[in-house]
Amino acid sequence: MNEKTGFFLTKLNESNPHKYQFLTLYSQKLTIGDASMFISRGQDLVRGPFKELIVGYKSIYINTYNVVVNDLSTSTSALTRCTMHRHECF
């Protein structure tokens, strides 16, 4: 994004691809590799139905593995939608 390296999660509109929304903007100076993404859907007794995006990636050169969990539920507004969990380890 603008010649910067990092983790940028973008939500695209299916009917209009030019309309998009950034969910995560995490700029860093390291290259990312070995990325994997999963979508978890289910029913929670407290929150009701949920949809979460789990992204895992490795930061090159410092050899850390990162896991990021984002809430993609339609019941949450854009203001409350955020990264639910972020974990980094060697």
PyMOL Python script that loads the backbone (N, CA, C, O; Angstrom):
from pymol import cmd

cmd.read_pdbstr("""\
ATOM      1  N   MET A   1       0.846  -1.175   0.000  1.00  0.00           N
ATOM      2  CA  MET A   1       0.000   0.000   0.000  1.00  0.00           C
ATOM      3  C   MET A   1       0.889   1.235   0.000  1.00  0.00           C
ATOM      4  O   MET A   1       1.658   1.448   0.938  1.00  0.00           O
ATOM      5  N   ASN A   2       0.790   2.038  -1.032  1.00  0.00           N
ATOM      6  CA  ASN A   2       1.611   3.248  -1.171  1.00  0.00           C
ATOM      7  C   ASN A   2       3.089   2.953  -0.963  1.00  0.00           C
ATOM      8  O   ASN A   2       3.796   3.710  -0.297  1.00  0.00           O
ATOM      9  N   GLU A   3       3.553   1.837  -1.543  1.00  0.00           N
ATOM     10  CA  GLU A   3       4.947   1.400  -1.478  1.00  0.00           C
ATOM     11  C   GLU A   3       5.415   1.076  -0.067  1.00  0.00           C
ATOM     12  O   GLU A   3       6.613   1.131   0.210  1.00  0.00           O
ATOM     13  N   LYS A   4       4.490   0.737   0.833  1.00  0.00           N
ATOM     14  CA  LYS A   4       4.840   0.334   2.193  1.00  0.00           C
ATOM     15  C   LYS A   4       4.604  -1.156   2.344  1.00  0.00           C
ATOM     16  O   LYS A   4       3.689  -1.713   1.736  1.00  0.00           O
ATOM     17  N   THR A   5       5.428  -1.798   3.153  1.00  0.00           N
ATOM     18  CA  THR A   5       5.290  -3.212   3.449  1.00  0.00           C
ATOM     19  C   THR A   5       4.493  -3.361   4.730  1.00  0.00           C
ATOM     20  O   THR A   5       4.637  -2.556   5.651  1.00  0.00           O
ATOM     21  N   GLY A   6       3.656  -4.381   4.797  1.00  0.00           N
ATOM     22  CA  GLY A   6       2.903  -4.608   6.013  1.00  0.00           C
ATOM     23  C   GLY A   6       1.758  -5.572   5.806  1.00  0.00           C
ATOM     24  O   GLY A   6       1.691  -6.278   4.800  1.00  0.00           O
ATOM     25  N   PHE A   7       0.860  -5.591   6.770  1.00  0.00           N
ATOM     26  CA  PHE A   7      -0.320  -6.446   6.772  1.00  0.00           C
ATOM     27  C   PHE A   7      -1.532  -5.534   6.614  1.00  0.00           C
ATOM     28  O   PHE A   7      -1.898  -4.808   7.538  1.00  0.00           O
ATOM     29  N   PHE A   8      -2.146  -5.578   5.444  1.00  0.00           N
ATOM     30  CA  PHE A   8      -3.288  -4.725   5.136  1.00  0.00           C
ATOM     31  C   PHE A   8      -4.452  -5.626   4.736  1.00  0.00           C
ATOM     32  O   PHE A   8      -4.386  -6.302   3.709  1.00  0.00           O
ATOM     33  N   LEU A   9      -5.504  -5.640   5.526  1.00  0.00           N
ATOM     34  CA  LEU A   9      -6.669  -6.465   5.272  1.00  0.00           C
ATOM     35  C   LEU A   9      -7.775  -5.584   4.702  1.00  0.00           C
ATOM     36  O   LEU A   9      -8.202  -4.619   5.335  1.00  0.00           O
ATOM     37  N   THR A  10      -8.235  -5.927   3.493  1.00  0.00           N
ATOM     38  CA  THR A  10      -9.192  -5.108   2.769  1.00  0.00           C
ATOM     39  C   THR A  10     -10.457  -5.908   2.493  1.00  0.00           C
ATOM     40  O   THR A  10     -10.380  -7.066   2.084  1.00  0.00           O
ATOM     41  N   LYS A  11     -11.622  -5.301   2.714  1.00  0.00           N
ATOM     42  CA  LYS A  11     -12.909  -5.913   2.398  1.00  0.00           C
ATOM     43  C   LYS A  11     -13.425  -5.268   1.118  1.00  0.00           C
ATOM     44  O   LYS A  11     -13.587  -4.050   1.047  1.00  0.00           O
ATOM     45  N   LEU A  12     -13.682  -6.103   0.099  1.00  0.00           N
ATOM     46  CA  LEU A  12     -14.159  -5.615  -1.188  1.00  0.00           C
ATOM     47  C   LEU A  12     -15.653  -5.847  -1.317  1.00  0.00           C
ATOM     48  O   LEU A  12     -16.182  -6.835  -0.806  1.00  0.00           O
ATOM     49  N   ASN A  13     -16.333  -4.934  -2.003  1.00  0.00           N
ATOM     50  CA  ASN A  13     -17.746  -5.073  -2.290  1.00  0.00           C
ATOM     51  C   ASN A  13     -17.886  -5.974  -3.514  1.00  0.00           C
ATOM     52  O   ASN A  13     -17.274  -5.714  -4.550  1.00  0.00           O
ATOM     53  N   GLU A  14     -18.689  -7.031  -3.400  1.00  0.00           N
ATOM     54  CA  GLU A  14     -18.810  -8.007  -4.482  1.00  0.00           C
ATOM     55  C   GLU A  14     -19.426  -7.398  -5.743  1.00  0.00           C
ATOM     56  O   GLU A  14     -18.984  -7.699  -6.852  1.00  0.00           O
ATOM     57  N   SER A  15     -20.428  -6.558  -5.587  1.00  0.00           N
ATOM     58  CA  SER A  15     -21.094  -5.985  -6.763  1.00  0.00           C
ATOM     59  C   SER A  15     -20.334  -4.789  -7.337  1.00  0.00           C
ATOM     60  O   SER A  15     -20.474  -4.482  -8.521  1.00  0.00           O
ATOM     61  N   ASN A  16     -19.532  -4.111  -6.514  1.00  0.00           N
ATOM     62  CA  ASN A  16     -18.753  -2.966  -6.983  1.00  0.00           C
ATOM     63  C   ASN A  16     -17.336  -3.078  -6.417  1.00  0.00           C
ATOM     64  O   ASN A  16     -17.084  -2.575  -5.322  1.00  0.00           O
ATOM     65  N   PRO A  17     -16.402  -3.722  -7.130  1.00  0.00           N
ATOM     66  CA  PRO A  17     -15.051  -3.943  -6.601  1.00  0.00           C
ATOM     67  C   PRO A  17     -14.270  -2.666  -6.321  1.00  0.00           C
ATOM     68  O   PRO A  17     -13.289  -2.698  -5.579  1.00  0.00           O
ATOM     69  N   HIS A  18     -14.684  -1.543  -6.899  1.00  0.00           N
ATOM     70  CA  HIS A  18     -13.993  -0.279  -6.637  1.00  0.00           C
ATOM     71  C   HIS A  18     -14.370   0.299  -5.267  1.00  0.00           C
ATOM     72  O   HIS A  18     -13.721   1.223  -4.777  1.00  0.00           O
ATOM     73  N   LYS A  19     -15.412  -0.247  -4.663  1.00  0.00           N
ATOM     74  CA  LYS A  19     -15.832   0.173  -3.325  1.00  0.00           C
ATOM     75  C   LYS A  19     -15.216  -0.814  -2.325  1.00  0.00           C
ATOM     76  O   LYS A  19     -15.533  -2.003  -2.347  1.00  0.00           O
ATOM     77  N   TYR A  20     -14.346  -0.320  -1.461  1.00  0.00           N
ATOM     78  CA  TYR A  20     -13.653  -1.192  -0.520  1.00  0.00           C
ATOM     79  C   TYR A  20     -13.542  -0.514   0.842  1.00  0.00           C
ATOM     80  O   TYR A  20     -13.803   0.679   0.997  1.00  0.00           O
ATOM     81  N   GLN A  21     -13.146  -1.320   1.817  1.00  0.00           N
ATOM     82  CA  GLN A  21     -13.011  -0.840   3.196  1.00  0.00           C
ATOM     83  C   GLN A  21     -11.809  -1.548   3.819  1.00  0.00           C
ATOM     84  O   GLN A  21     -11.683  -2.767   3.711  1.00  0.00           O
ATOM     85  N   PHE A  22     -10.932  -0.794   4.465  1.00  0.00           N
ATOM     86  CA  PHE A  22      -9.793  -1.390   5.163  1.00  0.00           C
ATOM     87  C   PHE A  22     -10.255  -1.873   6.536  1.00  0.00           C
ATOM     88  O   PHE A  22     -10.873  -1.127   7.295  1.00  0.00           O
ATOM     89  N   LEU A  23      -9.944  -3.135   6.841  1.00  0.00           N
ATOM     90  CA  LEU A  23     -10.246  -3.691   8.159  1.00  0.00           C
ATOM     91  C   LEU A  23      -9.042  -3.603   9.083  1.00  0.00           C
ATOM     92  O   LEU A  23      -9.189  -3.395  10.287  1.00  0.00           O
ATOM     93  N   THR A  24      -7.849  -3.763   8.518  1.00  0.00           N
ATOM     94  CA  THR A  24      -6.618  -3.686   9.298  1.00  0.00           C
ATOM     95  C   THR A  24      -5.540  -2.995   8.478  1.00  0.00           C
ATOM     96  O   THR A  24      -5.327  -3.320   7.310  1.00  0.00           O
ATOM     97  N   LEU A  25      -4.865  -2.043   9.100  1.00  0.00           N
ATOM     98  CA  LEU A  25      -3.723  -1.363   8.490  1.00  0.00           C
ATOM     99  C   LEU A  25      -2.557  -1.481   9.466  1.00  0.00           C
ATOM    100  O   LEU A  25      -2.457  -0.708  10.419  1.00  0.00           O
ATOM    101  N   TYR A  26      -1.686  -2.442   9.227  1.00  0.00           N
ATOM    102  CA  TYR A  26      -0.553  -2.669  10.117  1.00  0.00           C
ATOM    103  C   TYR A  26       0.717  -2.579   9.291  1.00  0.00           C
ATOM    104  O   TYR A  26       1.105  -3.550   8.641  1.00  0.00           O
ATOM    105  N   SER A  27       1.365  -1.430   9.309  1.00  0.00           N
ATOM    106  CA  SER A  27       2.567  -1.195   8.519  1.00  0.00           C
ATOM    107  C   SER A  27       3.791  -1.665   9.292  1.00  0.00           C
ATOM    108  O   SER A  27       3.901  -1.446  10.499  1.00  0.00           O
ATOM    109  N   GLN A  28       4.710  -2.316   8.580  1.00  0.00           N
ATOM    110  CA  GLN A  28       5.966  -2.747   9.183  1.00  0.00           C
ATOM    111  C   GLN A  28       7.036  -2.719   8.117  1.00  0.00           C
ATOM    112  O   GLN A  28       6.730  -2.583   6.933  1.00  0.00           O
ATOM    113  N   LYS A  29       8.283  -2.844   8.518  1.00  0.00           N
ATOM    114  CA  LYS A  29       9.389  -2.747   7.574  1.00  0.00           C
ATOM    115  C   LYS A  29       9.888  -4.109   7.125  1.00  0.00           C
ATOM    116  O   LYS A  29      10.863  -4.196   6.380  1.00  0.00           O
ATOM    117  N   LEU A  30       9.236  -5.166   7.566  1.00  0.00           N
ATOM    118  CA  LEU A  30       9.679  -6.517   7.247  1.00  0.00           C
ATOM    119  C   LEU A  30       8.761  -7.165   6.225  1.00  0.00           C
ATOM    120  O   LEU A  30       7.567  -6.867   6.171  1.00  0.00           O
ATOM    121  N   THR A  31       9.317  -8.042   5.426  1.00  0.00           N
ATOM    122  CA  THR A  31       8.548  -8.781   4.446  1.00  0.00           C
ATOM    123  C   THR A  31       7.774  -9.901   5.130  1.00  0.00           C
ATOM    124  O   THR A  31       8.248 -10.494   6.099  1.00  0.00           O
ATOM    125  N   ILE A  32       6.586 -10.183   4.622  1.00  0.00           N
ATOM    126  CA  ILE A  32       5.725 -11.228   5.175  1.00  0.00           C
ATOM    127  C   ILE A  32       5.727 -12.414   4.223  1.00  0.00           C
ATOM    128  O   ILE A  32       5.698 -12.238   3.005  1.00  0.00           O
ATOM    129  N   GLY A  33       5.761 -13.622   4.777  1.00  0.00           N
ATOM    130  CA  GLY A  33       5.722 -14.827   3.960  1.00  0.00           C
ATOM    131  C   GLY A  33       4.928 -15.918   4.639  1.00  0.00           C
ATOM    132  O   GLY A  33       4.505 -15.765   5.784  1.00  0.00           O
ATOM    133  N   ASP A  34       4.722 -17.027   3.935  1.00  0.00           N
ATOM    134  CA  ASP A  34       4.010 -18.203   4.455  1.00  0.00           C
ATOM    135  C   ASP A  34       2.666 -17.833   5.073  1.00  0.00           C
ATOM    136  O   ASP A  34       2.350 -18.264   6.183  1.00  0.00           O
ATOM    137  N   ALA A  35       1.884 -17.046   4.367  1.00  0.00           N
ATOM    138  CA  ALA A  35       0.585 -16.611   4.896  1.00  0.00           C
ATOM    139  C   ALA A  35      -0.480 -17.670   4.656  1.00  0.00           C
ATOM    140  O   ALA A  35      -0.459 -18.383   3.653  1.00  0.00           O
ATOM    141  N   SER A  36      -1.414 -17.756   5.604  1.00  0.00           N
ATOM    142  CA  SER A  36      -2.579 -18.634   5.453  1.00  0.00           C
ATOM    143  C   SER A  36      -3.781 -17.937   6.072  1.00  0.00           C
ATOM    144  O   SER A  36      -3.652 -17.207   7.055  1.00  0.00           O
ATOM    145  N   MET A  37      -4.962 -18.174   5.481  1.00  0.00           N
ATOM    146  CA  MET A  37      -6.188 -17.538   5.956  1.00  0.00           C
ATOM    147  C   MET A  37      -7.286 -18.590   6.098  1.00  0.00           C
ATOM    148  O   MET A  37      -7.386 -19.516   5.292  1.00  0.00           O
ATOM    149  N   PHE A  38      -8.103 -18.432   7.130  1.00  0.00           N
ATOM    150  CA  PHE A  38      -9.230 -19.320   7.380  1.00  0.00           C
ATOM    151  C   PHE A  38     -10.414 -18.483   7.844  1.00  0.00           C
ATOM    152  O   PHE A  38     -10.234 -17.448   8.485  1.00  0.00           O
ATOM    153  N   ILE A  39     -11.618 -18.929   7.521  1.00  0.00           N
ATOM    154  CA  ILE A  39     -12.832 -18.283   8.019  1.00  0.00           C
ATOM    155  C   ILE A  39     -13.497 -19.252   8.975  1.00  0.00           C
ATOM    156  O   ILE A  39     -13.720 -20.415   8.639  1.00  0.00           O
ATOM    157  N   SER A  40     -13.813 -18.771  10.166  1.00  0.00           N
ATOM    158  CA  SER A  40     -14.492 -19.565  11.187  1.00  0.00           C
ATOM    159  C   SER A  40     -15.905 -19.025  11.353  1.00  0.00           C
ATOM    160  O   SER A  40     -16.096 -17.839  11.621  1.00  0.00           O
ATOM    161  N   ARG A  41     -16.881 -19.888  11.195  1.00  0.00           N
ATOM    162  CA  ARG A  41     -18.288 -19.512  11.383  1.00  0.00           C
ATOM    163  C   ARG A  41     -18.887 -20.428  12.424  1.00  0.00           C
ATOM    164  O   ARG A  41     -18.539 -21.606  12.510  1.00  0.00           O
ATOM    165  N   GLY A  42     -19.783 -19.883  13.209  1.00  0.00           N
ATOM    166  CA  GLY A  42     -20.416 -20.703  14.219  1.00  0.00           C
ATOM    167  C   GLY A  42     -21.488 -19.950  14.973  1.00  0.00           C
ATOM    168  O   GLY A  42     -21.868 -18.835  14.614  1.00  0.00           O
ATOM    169  N   GLN A  43     -21.963 -20.586  16.027  1.00  0.00           N
ATOM    170  CA  GLN A  43     -23.015 -20.031  16.869  1.00  0.00           C
ATOM    171  C   GLN A  43     -22.470 -19.951  18.296  1.00  0.00           C
ATOM    172  O   GLN A  43     -22.060 -20.962  18.866  1.00  0.00           O
ATOM    173  N   ASP A  44     -22.468 -18.766  18.858  1.00  0.00           N
ATOM    174  CA  ASP A  44     -22.023 -18.550  20.228  1.00  0.00           C
ATOM    175  C   ASP A  44     -23.257 -18.379  21.110  1.00  0.00           C
ATOM    176  O   ASP A  44     -24.224 -17.736  20.702  1.00  0.00           O
ATOM    177  N   LEU A  45     -23.231 -18.944  22.306  1.00  0.00           N
ATOM    178  CA  LEU A  45     -24.387 -18.832  23.198  1.00  0.00           C
ATOM    179  C   LEU A  45     -24.627 -17.403  23.659  1.00  0.00           C
ATOM    180  O   LEU A  45     -25.766 -17.035  23.945  1.00  0.00           O
ATOM    181  N   VAL A  46     -23.570 -16.585  23.739  1.00  0.00           N
ATOM    182  CA  VAL A  46     -23.691 -15.206  24.219  1.00  0.00           C
ATOM    183  C   VAL A  46     -23.898 -14.236  23.067  1.00  0.00           C
ATOM    184  O   VAL A  46     -24.834 -13.436  23.097  1.00  0.00           O
ATOM    185  N   ARG A  47     -23.045 -14.292  22.055  1.00  0.00           N
ATOM    186  CA  ARG A  47     -23.094 -13.328  20.949  1.00  0.00           C
ATOM    187  C   ARG A  47     -24.026 -13.721  19.820  1.00  0.00           C
ATOM    188  O   ARG A  47     -24.418 -12.864  19.029  1.00  0.00           O
ATOM    189  N   GLY A  48     -24.388 -14.973  19.722  1.00  0.00           N
ATOM    190  CA  GLY A  48     -25.176 -15.450  18.594  1.00  0.00           C
ATOM    191  C   GLY A  48     -24.267 -15.883  17.467  1.00  0.00           C
ATOM    192  O   GLY A  48     -23.143 -16.319  17.717  1.00  0.00           O
ATOM    193  N   PRO A  49     -24.731 -15.771  16.213  1.00  0.00           N
ATOM    194  CA  PRO A  49     -23.874 -16.205  15.096  1.00  0.00           C
ATOM    195  C   PRO A  49     -22.648 -15.313  14.943  1.00  0.00           C
ATOM    196  O   PRO A  49     -22.720 -14.101  15.141  1.00  0.00           O
ATOM    197  N   PHE A  50     -21.526 -15.925  14.589  1.00  0.00           N
ATOM    198  CA  PHE A  50     -20.298 -15.153  14.398  1.00  0.00           C
ATOM    199  C   PHE A  50     -19.578 -15.620  13.145  1.00  0.00           C
ATOM    200  O   PHE A  50     -19.781 -16.733  12.660  1.00  0.00           O
ATOM    201  N   LYS A  51     -18.732 -14.738  12.636  1.00  0.00           N
ATOM    202  CA  LYS A  51     -17.892 -15.020  11.476  1.00  0.00           C
ATOM    203  C   LYS A  51     -16.566 -14.321  11.718  1.00  0.00           C
ATOM    204  O   LYS A  51     -16.519 -13.100  11.869  1.00  0.00           O
ATOM    205  N   GLU A  52     -15.490 -15.094  11.755  1.00  0.00           N
ATOM    206  CA  GLU A  52     -14.180 -14.540  12.059  1.00  0.00           C
ATOM    207  C   GLU A  52     -13.167 -14.958  11.001  1.00  0.00           C
ATOM    208  O   GLU A  52     -13.224 -16.069  10.474  1.00  0.00           O
ATOM    209  N   LEU A  53     -12.251 -14.066  10.703  1.00  0.00           N
ATOM    210  CA  LEU A  53     -11.166 -14.340   9.767  1.00  0.00           C
ATOM    211  C   LEU A  53      -9.891 -14.525  10.571  1.00  0.00           C
ATOM    212  O   LEU A  53      -9.499 -13.646  11.338  1.00  0.00           O
ATOM    213  N   ILE A  54      -9.243 -15.678  10.394  1.00  0.00           N
ATOM    214  CA  ILE A  54      -7.985 -15.972  11.081  1.00  0.00           C
ATOM    215  C   ILE A  54      -6.878 -15.955  10.038  1.00  0.00           C
ATOM    216  O   ILE A  54      -6.931 -16.689   9.051  1.00  0.00           O
ATOM    217  N   VAL A  55      -5.874 -15.112  10.262  1.00  0.00           N
ATOM    218  CA  VAL A  55      -4.753 -14.969   9.330  1.00  0.00           C
ATOM    219  C   VAL A  55      -3.466 -15.276  10.084  1.00  0.00           C
ATOM    220  O   VAL A  55      -3.229 -14.734  11.164  1.00  0.00           O
ATOM    221  N   GLY A  56      -2.651 -16.129   9.525  1.00  0.00           N
ATOM    222  CA  GLY A  56      -1.344 -16.432  10.084  1.00  0.00           C
ATOM    223  C   GLY A  56      -0.271 -16.117   9.062  1.00  0.00           C
ATOM    224  O   GLY A  56      -0.440 -16.409   7.878  1.00  0.00           O
ATOM    225  N   TYR A  57       0.829 -15.528   9.500  1.00  0.00           N
ATOM    226  CA  TYR A  57       1.929 -15.217   8.585  1.00  0.00           C
ATOM    227  C   TYR A  57       3.238 -15.160   9.360  1.00  0.00           C
ATOM    228  O   TYR A  57       3.262 -14.989  10.579  1.00  0.00           O
ATOM    229  N   LYS A  58       4.330 -15.310   8.605  1.00  0.00           N
ATOM    230  CA  LYS A  58       5.669 -15.278   9.183  1.00  0.00           C
ATOM    231  C   LYS A  58       6.345 -13.982   8.768  1.00  0.00           C
ATOM    232  O   LYS A  58       6.292 -13.604   7.598  1.00  0.00           O
ATOM    233  N   SER A  59       6.974 -13.305   9.704  1.00  0.00           N
ATOM    234  CA  SER A  59       7.784 -12.120   9.399  1.00  0.00           C
ATOM    235  C   SER A  59       9.182 -12.590   9.050  1.00  0.00           C
ATOM    236  O   SER A  59       9.862 -13.213   9.865  1.00  0.00           O
ATOM    237  N   ILE A  60       9.601 -12.288   7.838  1.00  0.00           N
ATOM    238  CA  ILE A  60      10.903 -12.716   7.340  1.00  0.00           C
ATOM    239  C   ILE A  60      12.009 -11.942   8.087  1.00  0.00           C
ATOM    240  O   ILE A  60      11.797 -10.806   8.510  1.00  0.00           O
ATOM    241  N   TYR A  61      13.162 -12.554   8.240  1.00  0.00           N
ATOM    242  CA  TYR A  61      14.385 -12.011   8.859  1.00  0.00           C
ATOM    243  C   TYR A  61      14.367 -12.067  10.383  1.00  0.00           C
ATOM    244  O   TYR A  61      15.417 -12.306  10.979  1.00  0.00           O
ATOM    245  N   ILE A  62      13.234 -11.860  11.042  1.00  0.00           N
ATOM    246  CA  ILE A  62      13.238 -11.970  12.507  1.00  0.00           C
ATOM    247  C   ILE A  62      12.562 -13.258  12.955  1.00  0.00           C
ATOM    248  O   ILE A  62      12.530 -13.562  14.148  1.00  0.00           O
ATOM    249  N   ASN A  63      12.015 -14.023  11.996  1.00  0.00           N
ATOM    250  CA  ASN A  63      11.447 -15.348  12.248  1.00  0.00           C
ATOM    251  C   ASN A  63      10.404 -15.359  13.358  1.00  0.00           C
ATOM    252  O   ASN A  63      10.470 -16.180  14.274  1.00  0.00           O
ATOM    253  N   THR A  64       9.456 -14.459  13.275  1.00  0.00           N
ATOM    254  CA  THR A  64       8.314 -14.510  14.185  1.00  0.00           C
ATOM    255  C   THR A  64       7.091 -14.931  13.403  1.00  0.00           C
ATOM    256  O   THR A  64       6.947 -14.584  12.231  1.00  0.00           O
ATOM    257  N   TYR A  65       6.215 -15.674  14.044  1.00  0.00           N
ATOM    258  CA  TYR A  65       4.958 -16.089  13.436  1.00  0.00           C
ATOM    259  C   TYR A  65       3.835 -15.317  14.106  1.00  0.00           C
ATOM    260  O   TYR A  65       3.778 -15.233  15.333  1.00  0.00           O
ATOM    261  N   ASN A  66       2.945 -14.753  13.304  1.00  0.00           N
ATOM    262  CA  ASN A  66       1.869 -13.913  13.811  1.00  0.00           C
ATOM    263  C   ASN A  66       0.523 -14.521  13.455  1.00  0.00           C
ATOM    264  O   ASN A  66       0.337 -15.050  12.359  1.00  0.00           O
ATOM    265  N   VAL A  67      -0.407 -14.441  14.388  1.00  0.00           N
ATOM    266  CA  VAL A  67      -1.782 -14.870  14.163  1.00  0.00           C
ATOM    267  C   VAL A  67      -2.683 -13.692  14.504  1.00  0.00           C
ATOM    268  O   VAL A  67      -2.578 -13.112  15.585  1.00  0.00           O
ATOM    269  N   VAL A  68      -3.572 -13.342  13.571  1.00  0.00           N
ATOM    270  CA  VAL A  68      -4.493 -12.222  13.756  1.00  0.00           C
ATOM    271  C   VAL A  68      -5.912 -12.738  13.546  1.00  0.00           C
ATOM    272  O   VAL A  68      -6.181 -13.430  12.564  1.00  0.00           O
ATOM    273  N   VAL A  69      -6.825 -12.404  14.465  1.00  0.00           N
ATOM    274  CA  VAL A  69      -8.228 -12.801  14.350  1.00  0.00           C
ATOM    275  C   VAL A  69      -9.063 -11.537  14.232  1.00  0.00           C
ATOM    276  O   VAL A  69      -9.029 -10.675  15.110  1.00  0.00           O
ATOM    277  N   ASN A  70      -9.825 -11.431  13.121  1.00  0.00           N
ATOM    278  CA  ASN A  70     -10.699 -10.284  12.881  1.00  0.00           C
ATOM    279  C   ASN A  70     -12.155 -10.726  12.891  1.00  0.00           C
ATOM    280  O   ASN A  70     -12.487 -11.810  12.413  1.00  0.00           O
ATOM    281  N   ASP A  71     -13.019  -9.880  13.437  1.00  0.00           N
ATOM    282  CA  ASP A  71     -14.454 -10.136  13.459  1.00  0.00           C
ATOM    283  C   ASP A  71     -15.060  -9.674  12.142  1.00  0.00           C
ATOM    284  O   ASP A  71     -14.918  -8.507  11.776  1.00  0.00           O
ATOM    285  N   LEU A  72     -15.732 -10.563  11.426  1.00  0.00           N
ATOM    286  CA  LEU A  72     -16.383 -10.228  10.169  1.00  0.00           C
ATOM    287  C   LEU A  72     -17.893 -10.336  10.260  1.00  0.00           C
ATOM    288  O   LEU A  72     -18.571 -10.343   9.232  1.00  0.00           O
ATOM    289  N   SER A  73     -18.438 -10.420  11.468  1.00  0.00           N
ATOM    290  CA  SER A  73     -19.878 -10.568  11.642  1.00  0.00           C
ATOM    291  C   SER A  73     -20.618  -9.392  11.045  1.00  0.00           C
ATOM    292  O   SER A  73     -20.178  -8.247  11.152  1.00  0.00           O
ATOM    293  N   THR A  74     -21.741  -9.678  10.418  1.00  0.00           N
ATOM    294  CA  THR A  74     -22.544  -8.609   9.835  1.00  0.00           C
ATOM    295  C   THR A  74     -23.268  -7.819  10.909  1.00  0.00           C
ATOM    296  O   THR A  74     -23.729  -6.706  10.655  1.00  0.00           O
ATOM    297  N   SER A  75     -23.375  -8.386  12.117  1.00  0.00           N
ATOM    298  CA  SER A  75     -24.092  -7.696  13.187  1.00  0.00           C
ATOM    299  C   SER A  75     -23.275  -6.570  13.813  1.00  0.00           C
ATOM    300  O   SER A  75     -23.823  -5.734  14.532  1.00  0.00           O
ATOM    301  N   THR A  76     -21.965  -6.539  13.546  1.00  0.00           N
ATOM    302  CA  THR A  76     -21.127  -5.478  14.109  1.00  0.00           C
ATOM    303  C   THR A  76     -20.983  -4.350  13.104  1.00  0.00           C
ATOM    304  O   THR A  76     -20.901  -4.584  11.899  1.00  0.00           O
ATOM    305  N   SER A  77     -20.954  -3.133  13.607  1.00  0.00           N
ATOM    306  CA  SER A  77     -20.793  -1.984  12.721  1.00  0.00           C
ATOM    307  C   SER A  77     -19.321  -1.797  12.378  1.00  0.00           C
ATOM    308  O   SER A  77     -18.447  -2.419  12.982  1.00  0.00           O
ATOM    309  N   ALA A  78     -19.062  -0.945  11.416  1.00  0.00           N
ATOM    310  CA  ALA A  78     -17.678  -0.690  11.000  1.00  0.00           C
ATOM    311  C   ALA A  78     -16.870  -0.050  12.121  1.00  0.00           C
ATOM    312  O   ALA A  78     -15.650  -0.207  12.166  1.00  0.00           O
ATOM    313  N   LEU A  79     -17.530   0.669  13.029  1.00  0.00           N
ATOM    314  CA  LEU A  79     -16.812   1.319  14.123  1.00  0.00           C
ATOM    315  C   LEU A  79     -16.371   0.332  15.191  1.00  0.00           C
ATOM    316  O   LEU A  79     -15.324   0.512  15.811  1.00  0.00           O
ATOM    317  N   THR A  80     -17.172  -0.721  15.410  1.00  0.00           N
ATOM    318  CA  THR A  80     -16.818  -1.690  16.443  1.00  0.00           C
ATOM    319  C   THR A  80     -16.071  -2.891  15.882  1.00  0.00           C
ATOM    320  O   THR A  80     -15.514  -3.675  16.651  1.00  0.00           O
ATOM    321  N   ARG A  81     -16.045  -3.056  14.557  1.00  0.00           N
ATOM    322  CA  ARG A  81     -15.334  -4.169  13.948  1.00  0.00           C
ATOM    323  C   ARG A  81     -13.843  -3.914  14.081  1.00  0.00           C
ATOM    324  O   ARG A  81     -13.351  -2.860  13.680  1.00  0.00           O
ATOM    325  N   CYS A  82     -13.133  -4.860  14.633  1.00  0.00           N
ATOM    326  CA  CYS A  82     -11.706  -4.635  14.849  1.00  0.00           C
ATOM    327  C   CYS A  82     -10.981  -5.968  14.955  1.00  0.00           C
ATOM    328  O   CYS A  82     -11.578  -7.035  14.813  1.00  0.00           O
ATOM    329  N   THR A  83      -9.712  -5.882  15.202  1.00  0.00           N
ATOM    330  CA  THR A  83      -8.918  -7.078  15.459  1.00  0.00           C
ATOM    331  C   THR A  83      -9.266  -7.582  16.845  1.00  0.00           C
ATOM    332  O   THR A  83      -9.090  -6.872  17.835  1.00  0.00           O
ATOM    333  N   MET A  84      -9.755  -8.800  16.913  1.00  0.00           N
ATOM    334  CA  MET A  84     -10.156  -9.376  18.196  1.00  0.00           C
ATOM    335  C   MET A  84      -8.953  -9.898  18.976  1.00  0.00           C
ATOM    336  O   MET A  84      -8.897  -9.801  20.202  1.00  0.00           O
ATOM    337  N   HIS A  85      -7.989 -10.456  18.235  1.00  0.00           N
ATOM    338  CA  HIS A  85      -6.835 -11.056  18.900  1.00  0.00           C
ATOM    339  C   HIS A  85      -5.631 -10.974  17.967  1.00  0.00           C
ATOM    340  O   HIS A  85      -5.761 -11.168  16.759  1.00  0.00           O
ATOM    341  N   ARG A  86      -4.486 -10.694  18.520  1.00  0.00           N
ATOM    342  CA  ARG A  86      -3.234 -10.681  17.762  1.00  0.00           C
ATOM    343  C   ARG A  86      -2.160 -11.331  18.624  1.00  0.00           C
ATOM    344  O   ARG A  86      -1.947 -10.933  19.769  1.00  0.00           O
ATOM    345  N   HIS A  87      -1.489 -12.329  18.070  1.00  0.00           N
ATOM    346  CA  HIS A  87      -0.460 -13.050  18.809  1.00  0.00           C
ATOM    347  C   HIS A  87       0.805 -13.120  17.966  1.00  0.00           C
ATOM    348  O   HIS A  87       0.752 -13.393  16.767  1.00  0.00           O
ATOM    349  N   GLU A  88       1.937 -12.870  18.603  1.00  0.00           N
ATOM    350  CA  GLU A  88       3.235 -12.934  17.925  1.00  0.00           C
ATOM    351  C   GLU A  88       4.186 -13.758  18.780  1.00  0.00           C
ATOM    352  O   GLU A  88       4.303 -13.535  19.985  1.00  0.00           O
ATOM    353  N   CYS A  89       4.870 -14.719  18.144  1.00  0.00           N
ATOM    354  CA  CYS A  89       5.824 -15.549  18.889  1.00  0.00           C
ATOM    355  C   CYS A  89       7.000 -15.927  17.992  1.00  0.00           C
ATOM    356  O   CYS A  89       6.929 -15.824  16.768  1.00  0.00           O
ATOM    357  N   PHE A  90       8.080 -16.364  18.632  1.00  0.00           N
ATOM    358  CA  PHE A  90       9.284 -16.777  17.901  1.00  0.00           C
ATOM    359  C   PHE A  90       9.193 -18.239  17.533  1.00  0.00           C
ATOM    360  O   PHE A  90      10.109 -18.777  16.912  1.00  0.00           O
TER     361      PHE A  90
END
""", "prot")
cmd.dss("prot")
cmd.show_as("cartoon", "prot")
cmd.util.cbc("prot")
cmd.orient("prot")
